[in-house]
């Protein structure tokens, strides 16, 4: 069953509604007492209080309530006075009441639209952040984590409840604590900071390498930093695998080159022995070609070593 005041939309809470009704009652009591005492002015200014509150908290319904309140004021004046001048003044006051209610209602509409736009923007940004594959953390000047997105909790293995309120440094490998603390201080003092390669430790003890990029912002009306963390662990592992592969290839190349060089040394020794042995002209030509080829091979081996 609806109450007589249901049109005021109690979804705003009962406190504003109760305050408006109490003020309205008080204003009528004071008005009646003033009129009974012969005071026909001043008291009507009290009507502004319930009018303003109604239009601020309930907008459209508040405007209707204000119009009804203004009409009640005029009826009250008609009951206690039949002076045309007084009633003319009361009618002008009614128009002023309605004008004030209209202005406040318009401003309330503007405020509500701005709040709705801000809320929509916040919801969009939150949805964007919460669905990002990158790790997102927000921390304050004390390095306390204020927000983590689902990707961060999934990858690091901690729940949001476990991380919020804790020092972000505790999730970083110990040898980077000093470096990260200095970088955080720099971000708060200057509003900027270089990208950092940070090694995080997950709940299971695994190491996670990320590129950290920070941007200052206000989170829940307090200065904070947003850490966008891009996981590069796979890239680091690929780089390490490539380094190991290159190292092994270089080792294999060095060993192979060393073995070839040893065999070539043996060949060169035999060629020196043959050089002292008398040969006919055709054999001597072949000997010279073999000797030249051996020297070319030796030169190429030296070149591969320098190139490596």
Secondary structure in CASP SS format (residue, H / E / C, confidence):
PFRMAT SS
TARGET T0000
AUTHOR 0000-0000-0000
METHOD secondary structure of the structure
MODEL  1
X C 1.00
X C 1.00
X C 1.00
X C 1.00
X C 1.00
X H 1.00
X H 1.00
X H 1.00
X C 1.00
X H 1.00
X H 1.00
X H 1.00
X C 1.00
X H 1.00
X H 1.00
X H 1.00
X H 1.00
X H 1.00
X H 1.00
X H 1.00
X H 1.00
X H 1.00
X H 1.00
X H 1.00
X H 1.00
X H 1.00
X H 1.00
X H 1.00
X H 1.00
X H 1.00
X H 1.00
X H 1.00
X H 1.00
X H 1.00
X H 1.00
X H 1.00
X C 1.00
X C 1.00
X C 1.00
X C 1.00
X C 1.00
X C 1.00
X H 1.00
X H 1.00
X H 1.00
X H 1.00
X H 1.00
X H 1.00
X H 1.00
X H 1.00
X H 1.00
X H 1.00
X H 1.00
X H 1.00
X H 1.00
X H 1.00
X H 1.00
X H 1.00
X H 1.00
X H 1.00
X H 1.00
X H 1.00
X H 1.00
X H 1.00
X H 1.00
X H 1.00
X H 1.00
X H 1.00
X H 1.00
X H 1.00
X H 1.00
X H 1.00
X H 1.00
X H 1.00
X H 1.00
X H 1.00
X H 1.00
X H 1.00
X H 1.00
X H 1.00
X C 1.00
X C 1.00
X C 1.00
X H 1.00
X H 1.00
X H 1.00
X H 1.00
X H 1.00
X H 1.00
X H 1.00
X H 1.00
X H 1.00
X H 1.00
X H 1.00
X H 1.00
X H 1.00
X H 1.00
X H 1.00
X H 1.00
X H 1.00
X H 1.00
X H 1.00
X H 1.00
X H 1.00
X H 1.00
X H 1.00
X H 1.00
X H 1.00
X H 1.00
X H 1.00
X H 1.00
X H 1.00
X H 1.00
X H 1.00
X H 1.00
X H 1.00
X H 1.00
X H 1.00
X H 1.00
X H 1.00
X H 1.00
X H 1.00
X H 1.00
X H 1.00
X H 1.00
X H 1.00
X H 1.00
X H 1.00
X H 1.00
X H 1.00
X C 1.00
X C 1.00
X C 1.00
X C 1.00
X E 1.00
X E 1.00
X E 1.00
X E 1.00
X E 1.00
X E 1.00
X C 1.00
X C 1.00
X C 1.00
X E 1.00
X E 1.00
X E 1.00
X E 1.00
X E 1.00
X C 1.00
X H 1.00
X H 1.00
X H 1.00
X H 1.00
X H 1.00
X H 1.00
X H 1.00
X C 1.00
X C 1.00
X C 1.00
X H 1.00
X H 1.00
X H 1.00
X H 1.00
X C 1.00
X C 1.00
X C 1.00
X E 1.00
X H 1.00
X H 1.00
X H 1.00
X H 1.00
X E 1.00
X C 1.00
X H 1.00
X H 1.00
X H 1.00
X H 1.00
X H 1.00
X H 1.00
X H 1.00
X H 1.00
X H 1.00
X H 1.00
X H 1.00
X H 1.00
X H 1.00
X H 1.00
X H 1.00
X H 1.00
X H 1.00
X C 1.00
X C 1.00
X C 1.00
X C 1.00
X C 1.00
X E 1.00
X E 1.00
X E 1.00
X E 1.00
X E 1.00
X E 1.00
X C 1.00
X C 1.00
X C 1.00
X C 1.00
X C 1.00
X E 1.00
X E 1.00
X E 1.00
X E 1.00
X E 1.00
X E 1.00
X E 1.00
X E 1.00
X E 1.00
X E 1.00
X E 1.00
X E 1.00
X E 1.00
X C 1.00
X C 1.00
X E 1.00
X E 1.00
X E 1.00
X E 1.00
X E 1.00
X E 1.00
X E 1.00
X E 1.00
X E 1.00
X E 1.00
X C 1.00
X H 1.00
X H 1.00
X H 1.00
X H 1.00
X H 1.00
X H 1.00
X H 1.00
X H 1.00
X H 1.00
X H 1.00
X H 1.00
X H 1.00
X H 1.00
X H 1.00
X H 1.00
X H 1.00
X H 1.00
X H 1.00
X H 1.00
X H 1.00
X H 1.00
X H 1.00
X H 1.00
X H 1.00
X H 1.00
X H 1.00
X H 1.00
X H 1.00
X H 1.00
X H 1.00
X H 1.00
X H 1.00
X H 1.00
X H 1.00
X H 1.00
X H 1.00
X H 1.00
X H 1.00
X H 1.00
X H 1.00
X H 1.00
X H 1.00
X H 1.00
X C 1.00
X C 1.00
X C 1.00
X C 1.00
X C 1.00
X H 1.00
X H 1.00
X H 1.00
X H 1.00
X H 1.00
X H 1.00
X H 1.00
X H 1.00
X H 1.00
X H 1.00
X H 1.00
X H 1.00
X H 1.00
X H 1.00
X H 1.00
X H 1.00
X H 1.00
X H 1.00
X H 1.00
X H 1.00
X H 1.00
X H 1.00
X H 1.00
X H 1.00
X H 1.00
X H 1.00
X H 1.00
X C 1.00
END
